[in-house]
């Protein structure tokens, strides 16, 4: 029963990144991308619809999550440089087991970010 999920925490304000836009793309062997889904994170910093990919949509291969960091912080009233230090965070990752659970959390501020494979 594989699925893909994400969770974003705003480390500058110490809260979930409610309202951040996130796009999931499939990355082909030649590097071209195909958009799969765009979501806006809820008050908990997660997708309201649950998994970004459910069991039926999970597939082995290369994937990319694009987090709209600057847009999120601007909407919170944070004054950012032009251009911002971090505009988008693009995380490329692989799914090796379509039956596995892949959780991709992001900890982010206007000047740094961290990620890992969560549980």
Buried (B, 14 or more C-beta within 10 A) or exposed (E): EBBBBBBBBBBBEEEBBBBBBBBBBBBEEEEEBEEBBEBEBBEBBBBEEEBBBEEEBBEEEBBBBBBBBBBBBBEBEBEBEEEBEBEEBEBEBEBEEBEBBBBBBBBBBBEEBEBEEEE
